[in-house]
């Protein structure tokens, strides 16, 4: 049986521009402790859509988990500005 991540990846193959699926995959990576993959996915979302507010929060959490406090603070502030 495919994992949740595998299911999401299969769905993304059919809808490659679906930001929610991209976000869900990044969250799965975060949950699995694969911070760089999570960061990459969340940054990709924000490049495509600077208004995707949830990505700012989760990206900040990723930076915190990597002990990148300055980056976390900066991304949280960007998200607050957008909100």
FILO-497811 format. One record per atom (N, C-alpha, C, O): x, y, z; atom name. Coordinates in steps of 0.2 Angstrom, whole numbers, padded with zeros to 4 digits, always signed. Each point is the difference from the previous one (the first is absolute). Layout:
<pts>
{X X; Y Y; Z Z; atom CA} .
...
</pts>
This chain:
<pts>
{X +0004; Y -0006; Z +0000; atom N} .
{X -0004; Y +0006; Z +0000; atom CA} .
{X +0004; Y +0006; Z +0000; atom C} .
{X +0005; Y +0001; Z +0004; atom O} .
{X -0006; Y +0004; Z -0008; atom N} .
{X +0004; Y +0006; Z -0001; atom CA} .
{X +0000; Y +0004; Z +0006; atom C} .
{X -0006; Y +0001; Z +0004; atom O} .
{X +0011; Y +0003; Z -0002; atom N} .
{X +0000; Y +0004; Z +0006; atom CA} .
{X -0004; Y +0006; Z -0002; atom C} .
{X -0002; Y +0002; Z -0006; atom O} .
{X +0000; Y +0002; Z +0011; atom N} .
{X -0003; Y +0007; Z -0002; atom CA} .
{X +0004; Y +0004; Z -0004; atom C} .
{X -0003; Y +0003; Z -0005; atom O} .
{X +0010; Y -0003; Z +0006; atom N} .
{X +0004; Y +0004; Z -0004; atom CA} .
{X +0000; Y -0002; Z -0008; atom C} .
{X -0001; Y +0004; Z -0004; atom O} .
{X +0001; Y -0011; Z +0004; atom N} .
{X +0000; Y -0003; Z -0007; atom CA} .
{X -0007; Y +0002; Z -0004; atom C} .
{X +0000; Y +0001; Z -0005; atom O} .
{X -0005; Y -0001; Z +0009; atom N} .
{X -0007; Y +0001; Z -0002; atom CA} .
{X +0000; Y +0008; Z -0003; atom C} .
{X -0003; Y +0001; Z -0005; atom O} .
{X +0005; Y +0003; Z +0009; atom N} .
{X +0001; Y +0007; Z -0001; atom CA} .
{X +0004; Y +0001; Z -0007; atom C} .
{X -0002; Y +0004; Z -0004; atom O} .
{X +0008; Y -0007; Z +0004; atom N} .
{X +0004; Y +0001; Z -0006; atom CA} .
{X -0003; Y -0003; Z -0006; atom C} .
{X +0000; Y +0003; Z -0006; atom O} .
{X -0004; Y -0008; Z +0006; atom N} .
{X -0004; Y -0003; Z -0006; atom CA} .
{X -0005; Y +0005; Z -0002; atom C} .
{X -0001; Y +0002; Z -0006; atom O} .
{X -0003; Y +0001; Z +0011; atom N} .
{X -0005; Y +0005; Z -0001; atom CA} .
{X +0003; Y +0006; Z -0004; atom C} .
{X -0002; Y +0003; Z -0004; atom O} .
{X +0008; Y -0001; Z +0007; atom N} .
{X +0004; Y +0006; Z -0003; atom CA} .
{X +0002; Y -0001; Z -0007; atom C} .
{X +0000; Y +0005; Z -0004; atom O} .
{X +0001; Y -0011; Z +0002; atom N} .
{X +0002; Y -0002; Z -0007; atom CA} .
{X -0006; Y +0002; Z -0005; atom C} .
{X +0001; Y +0002; Z -0005; atom O} .
{X -0007; Y -0003; Z +0008; atom N} .
{X -0006; Y +0002; Z -0004; atom CA} .
{X -0002; Y +0007; Z +0000; atom C} .
{X -0003; Y +0003; Z -0005; atom O} .
{X +0005; Y +0000; Z +0010; atom N} .
{X -0001; Y +0008; Z +0001; atom CA} .
{X +0006; Y +0003; Z +0002; atom C} .
{X +0001; Y +0002; Z +0006; atom O} .
{X +0004; Y -0001; Z -0010; atom N} .
{X +0007; Y +0002; Z +0002; atom CA} .
{X +0000; Y +0008; Z +0003; atom C} .
{X +0005; Y +0002; Z +0003; atom O} .
{X -0010; Y +0001; Z -0005; atom N} .
{X +0000; Y +0007; Z +0003; atom CA} .
{X -0005; Y +0001; Z +0006; atom C} .
{X -0001; Y +0006; Z +0002; atom O} .
{X -0001; Y -0011; Z +0001; atom N} .
{X -0004; Y +0000; Z +0006; atom CA} .
{X +0004; Y +0002; Z +0006; atom C} .
{X +0003; Y -0004; Z +0002; atom O} .
{X -0004; Y +0010; Z +0000; atom N} .
{X +0004; Y +0003; Z +0006; atom CA} .
{X -0002; Y -0004; Z +0006; atom C} .
{X +0005; Y -0001; Z +0004; atom O} .
{X -0011; Y -0001; Z -0003; atom N} .
{X -0002; Y -0003; Z +0006; atom CA} .
{X +0004; Y -0007; Z +0000; atom C} .
{X +0002; Y -0002; Z +0006; atom O} .
{X -0002; Y -0002; Z -0011; atom N} .
{X +0004; Y -0006; Z +0000; atom CA} .
{X +0007; Y +0001; Z +0001; atom C} .
{X +0003; Y -0004; Z +0004; atom O} .
{X +0000; Y +0009; Z -0007; atom N} .
{X +0007; Y +0002; Z +0001; atom CA} .
{X +0001; Y +0001; Z +0008; atom C} .
{X +0005; Y -0002; Z +0003; atom O} .
{X -0010; Y +0006; Z +0000; atom N} .
{X +0001; Y +0002; Z +0007; atom CA} .
{X -0001; Y -0007; Z +0004; atom C} .
{X +0004; Y -0001; Z +0005; atom O} .
{X -0009; Y -0003; Z -0006; atom N} .
{X -0001; Y -0006; Z +0003; atom CA} .
{X +0007; Y -0005; Z +0000; atom C} .
{X +0002; Y -0003; Z +0005; atom O} .
{X +0001; Y +0003; Z -0011; atom N} .
{X +0006; Y -0004; Z +0000; atom CA} .
{X +0006; Y +0003; Z +0004; atom C} .
{X +0003; Y -0003; Z +0003; atom O} .
{X -0003; Y +0010; Z -0003; atom N} .
{X +0005; Y +0003; Z +0004; atom CA} .
{X -0001; Y -0001; Z +0008; atom C} .
{X +0005; Y -0001; Z +0003; atom O} .
{X -0011; Y +0001; Z -0001; atom N} .
{X -0002; Y -0002; Z +0007; atom CA} .
{X +0002; Y -0007; Z +0001; atom C} .
{X +0002; Y -0002; Z +0006; atom O} .
{X -0003; Y -0003; Z -0010; atom N} .
{X +0002; Y -0007; Z +0001; atom CA} .
{X +0007; Y +0000; Z +0001; atom C} .
{X +0003; Y -0004; Z +0004; atom O} .
{X +0001; Y +0007; Z -0008; atom N} .
{X +0007; Y +0000; Z +0000; atom CA} .
{X +0002; Y +0003; Z +0007; atom C} .
{X +0005; Y -0002; Z +0004; atom O} .
{X -0008; Y +0008; Z -0002; atom N} .
{X +0001; Y +0003; Z +0007; atom CA} .
{X -0001; Y -0005; Z +0005; atom C} .
{X +0004; Y -0001; Z +0005; atom O} .
{X -0010; Y -0003; Z -0005; atom N} .
{X -0001; Y -0005; Z +0005; atom CA} .
{X +0005; Y -0006; Z +0000; atom C} .
{X +0001; Y -0003; Z +0005; atom O} .
{X +0002; Y +0002; Z -0011; atom N} .
{X +0004; Y -0006; Z +0000; atom CA} .
{X +0008; Y +0003; Z +0002; atom C} .
{X +0004; Y -0004; Z +0000; atom O} .
{X -0004; Y +0010; Z +0001; atom N} .
{X +0007; Y +0003; Z +0002; atom CA} .
{X +0004; Y +0001; Z -0006; atom C} .
{X +0006; Y +0002; Z +0001; atom O} .
{X -0009; Y -0001; Z -0007; atom N} .
{X +0004; Y +0001; Z -0006; atom CA} .
{X +0000; Y +0008; Z -0001; atom C} .
{X -0004; Y +0002; Z -0005; atom O} .
{X +0007; Y +0001; Z +0009; atom N} .
{X -0001; Y +0008; Z +0000; atom CA} .
{X +0002; Y +0003; Z -0007; atom C} .
{X -0004; Y +0004; Z -0002; atom O} .
{X +0009; Y -0006; Z -0001; atom N} .
{X +0002; Y +0003; Z -0006; atom CA} .
{X -0005; Y -0001; Z -0005; atom C} .
{X -0001; Y +0005; Z -0004; atom O} .
{X -0002; Y -0011; Z +0003; atom N} .
{X -0005; Y -0001; Z -0005; atom CA} .
{X -0006; Y +0004; Z +0002; atom C} .
{X -0003; Y +0003; Z -0005; atom O} .
{X +0001; Y -0002; Z +0011; atom N} .
{X -0005; Y +0004; Z +0002; atom CA} .
{X +0001; Y +0007; Z -0002; atom C} .
{X -0004; Y +0004; Z -0002; atom O} .
{X +0010; Y -0001; Z +0004; atom N} .
{X +0002; Y +0007; Z -0002; atom CA} .
{X -0001; Y +0001; Z -0007; atom C} .
{X -0003; Y +0005; Z -0002; atom O} .
{X +0006; Y -0010; Z -0002; atom N} .
{X +0000; Y +0001; Z -0007; atom CA} .
{X -0007; Y +0000; Z -0003; atom C} .
{X -0002; Y +0005; Z -0004; atom O} .
{X -0002; Y -0009; Z +0006; atom N} .
{X -0007; Y +0000; Z -0002; atom CA} .
{X -0004; Y +0006; Z +0002; atom C} .
{X -0004; Y +0003; Z -0004; atom O} .
{X +0005; Y +0000; Z +0010; atom N} .
{X -0003; Y +0006; Z +0002; atom CA} .
{X +0002; Y +0006; Z -0003; atom C} .
{X -0004; Y +0004; Z -0002; atom O} .
{X +0011; Y -0004; Z +0001; atom N} .
{X +0002; Y +0006; Z -0004; atom CA} .
{X -0002; Y +0000; Z -0007; atom C} .
{X -0002; Y +0005; Z -0003; atom O} .
{X +0001; Y -0011; Z +0000; atom N} .
{X -0003; Y +0000; Z -0007; atom CA} .
{X -0007; Y +0003; Z +0000; atom C} .
{X -0002; Y +0003; Z -0005; atom O} .
{X -0002; Y -0005; Z +0010; atom N} .
{X -0006; Y +0003; Z +0000; atom CA} .
{X +0000; Y +0007; Z +0001; atom C} .
{X -0004; Y +0003; Z -0004; atom O} .
{X +0008; Y +0000; Z +0008; atom N} .
{X +0000; Y +0007; Z +0001; atom CA} .
{X +0003; Y +0004; Z -0006; atom C} .
{X -0002; Y +0006; Z -0002; atom O} .
{X +0006; Y -0009; Z -0002; atom N} .
{X +0002; Y +0003; Z -0006; atom CA} .
{X -0006; Y +0000; Z -0005; atom C} .
{X +0000; Y +0005; Z -0004; atom O} .
{X -0004; Y -0010; Z +0003; atom N} .
{X -0005; Y +0000; Z -0004; atom CA} .
{X -0006; Y +0004; Z +0002; atom C} .
{X -0004; Y +0003; Z -0004; atom O} .
{X +0003; Y -0002; Z +0011; atom N} .
{X -0006; Y +0003; Z +0003; atom CA} .
{X +0002; Y +0003; Z +0007; atom C} .
{X +0000; Y -0003; Z +0005; atom O} .
{X +0002; Y +0010; Z -0006; atom N} .
{X +0003; Y +0003; Z +0007; atom CA} .
{X -0006; Y +0001; Z +0005; atom C} .
{X +0001; Y +0002; Z +0005; atom O} .
{X -0007; Y -0003; Z -0007; atom N} .
{X -0006; Y +0000; Z +0004; atom CA} .
{X -0002; Y -0006; Z +0004; atom C} .
{X -0005; Y +0000; Z +0003; atom O} .
{X +0009; Y -0005; Z -0004; atom N} .
{X -0002; Y -0007; Z +0003; atom CA} .
{X +0002; Y +0000; Z +0007; atom C} .
{X +0006; Y -0002; Z +0002; atom O} .
{X -0010; Y +0005; Z +0003; atom N} .
{X +0002; Y +0002; Z +0007; atom CA} .
{X +0002; Y -0006; Z +0004; atom C} .
{X +0005; Y +0001; Z +0003; atom O} .
{X -0008; Y -0007; Z -0004; atom N} .
{X +0002; Y -0005; Z +0004; atom CA} .
{X +0007; Y -0002; Z -0001; atom C} .
{X +0004; Y -0003; Z +0005; atom O} .
{X -0001; Y +0004; Z -0011; atom N} .
{X +0007; Y -0002; Z -0002; atom CA} .
{X +0005; Y +0004; Z +0004; atom C} .
{X +0005; Y -0003; Z +0002; atom O} .
{X -0007; Y +0009; Z +0000; atom N} .
{X +0005; Y +0004; Z +0004; atom CA} .
{X +0001; Y -0003; Z +0007; atom C} .
{X +0005; Y +0000; Z +0002; atom O} .
{X -0011; Y -0001; Z +0001; atom N} .
{X +0000; Y -0003; Z +0007; atom CA} .
{X +0004; Y -0007; Z +0000; atom C} .
{X +0005; Y -0001; Z +0004; atom O} .
{X -0006; Y -0003; Z -0009; atom N} .
{X +0003; Y -0007; Z +0000; atom CA} .
{X +0007; Y +0001; Z -0002; atom C} .
{X +0005; Y -0004; Z +0003; atom O} .
{X -0003; Y +0008; Z -0007; atom N} .
{X +0007; Y +0002; Z -0002; atom CA} .
{X +0004; Y +0002; Z +0006; atom C} .
{X +0005; Y -0002; Z +0001; atom O} .
{X -0008; Y +0007; Z +0003; atom N} .
{X +0003; Y +0002; Z +0006; atom CA} .
{X +0001; Y -0006; Z +0005; atom C} .
{X +0005; Y +0000; Z +0003; atom O} .
{X -0010; Y -0004; Z -0003; atom N} .
{X +0001; Y -0006; Z +0005; atom CA} .
{X +0006; Y -0004; Z -0002; atom C} .
{X +0004; Y -0003; Z +0004; atom O} .
{X -0003; Y +0002; Z -0011; atom N} .
{X +0005; Y -0004; Z -0003; atom CA} .
{X +0007; Y +0003; Z +0002; atom C} .
{X +0004; Y -0003; Z +0002; atom O} .
{X -0004; Y +0010; Z -0003; atom N} .
{X +0006; Y +0004; Z +0002; atom CA} .
{X +0002; Y -0001; Z +0007; atom C} .
{X +0006; Y -0001; Z +0002; atom O} .
{X -0011; Y +0001; Z +0002; atom N} .
{X +0001; Y -0001; Z +0008; atom CA} .
{X +0003; Y -0006; Z +0001; atom C} .
{X +0004; Y -0001; Z +0004; atom O} .
{X -0007; Y -0005; Z -0007; atom N} .
{X +0002; Y -0006; Z +0001; atom CA} .
{X +0007; Y -0001; Z -0002; atom C} .
{X +0004; Y -0005; Z +0002; atom O} .
{X -0001; Y +0009; Z -0007; atom N} .
{X +0007; Y +0000; Z -0002; atom CA} .
{X +0004; Y +0005; Z +0004; atom C} .
{X +0006; Y +0001; Z -0002; atom O} .
{X -0009; Y +0002; Z +0007; atom N} .
{X +0003; Y +0005; Z +0004; atom CA} .
{X +0003; Y +0006; Z -0004; atom C} .
{X +0005; Y +0003; Z +0002; atom O} .
{X -0009; Y -0002; Z -0007; atom N} .
{X +0001; Y +0006; Z -0004; atom CA} .
{X -0005; Y +0006; Z +0002; atom C} .
{X -0005; Y +0001; Z -0003; atom O} .
{X +0007; Y +0002; Z +0009; atom N} .
{X -0005; Y +0004; Z +0003; atom CA} .
{X -0001; Y +0007; Z -0004; atom C} .
{X -0006; Y +0002; Z +0000; atom O} .
{X +0011; Y +0000; Z -0002; atom N} .
{X +0000; Y +0007; Z -0004; atom CA} .
{X -0005; Y -0002; Z -0006; atom C} .
{X -0004; Y +0005; Z -0002; atom O} .
{X +0005; Y -0010; Z -0002; atom N} .
{X -0004; Y -0002; Z -0006; atom CA} .
{X -0007; Y -0001; Z +0002; atom C} .
{X -0005; Y +0003; Z -0003; atom O} .
{X +0004; Y -0006; Z +0009; atom N} .
{X -0007; Y -0001; Z +0002; atom CA} .
{X -0003; Y +0007; Z +0002; atom C} .
{X -0006; Y +0001; Z -0002; atom O} .
{X +0009; Y +0003; Z +0005; atom N} .
{X -0003; Y +0006; Z +0002; atom CA} .
{X -0002; Y +0004; Z -0006; atom C} .
{X -0005; Y +0003; Z -0001; atom O} .
{X +0010; Y -0003; Z -0004; atom N} .
{X -0001; Y +0004; Z -0006; atom CA} .
{X -0006; Y -0003; Z -0004; atom C} .
{X -0004; Y +0004; Z -0003; atom O} .
{X +0003; Y -0010; Z +0002; atom N} .
{X -0006; Y -0003; Z -0003; atom CA} .
{X -0006; Y +0001; Z +0003; atom C} .
{X -0005; Y +0001; Z -0003; atom O} .
{X +0005; Y -0001; Z +0010; atom N} .
{X -0006; Y +0001; Z +0004; atom CA} .
{X -0002; Y +0008; Z -0001; atom C} .
{X -0006; Y +0001; Z -0001; atom O} .
{X +0011; Y +0003; Z +0000; atom N} .
{X -0002; Y +0007; Z -0001; atom CA} .
{X -0003; Y +0001; Z -0007; atom C} .
{X -0004; Y +0004; Z -0001; atom O} .
{X +0007; Y -0007; Z -0004; atom N} .
{X -0002; Y +0000; Z -0006; atom CA} .
{X -0008; Y -0002; Z -0001; atom C} .
{X -0004; Y +0003; Z -0003; atom O} .
{X +0003; Y -0009; Z +0007; atom N} .
{X -0007; Y -0002; Z +0000; atom CA} .
{X -0005; Y +0005; Z +0003; atom C} .
{X -0005; Y +0001; Z -0002; atom O} .
{X +0008; Y +0002; Z +0008; atom N} .
{X -0005; Y +0005; Z +0003; atom CA} .
{X -0001; Y +0006; Z -0004; atom C} .
{X -0006; Y +0002; Z -0001; atom O} .
{X +0011; Y +0000; Z -0003; atom N} .
{X -0001; Y +0005; Z -0005; atom CA} .
{X -0005; Y -0001; Z -0005; atom C} .
{X -0004; Y +0004; Z -0002; atom O} .
{X +0004; Y -0010; Z -0001; atom N} .
{X -0004; Y -0003; Z -0005; atom CA} .
{X -0007; Y +0000; Z +0003; atom C} .
{X -0005; Y +0002; Z -0003; atom O} .
{X +0004; Y -0005; Z +0009; atom N} .
{X -0007; Y -0001; Z +0003; atom CA} .
{X -0003; Y +0007; Z +0001; atom C} .
{X -0005; Y +0001; Z +0003; atom O} .
</pts>
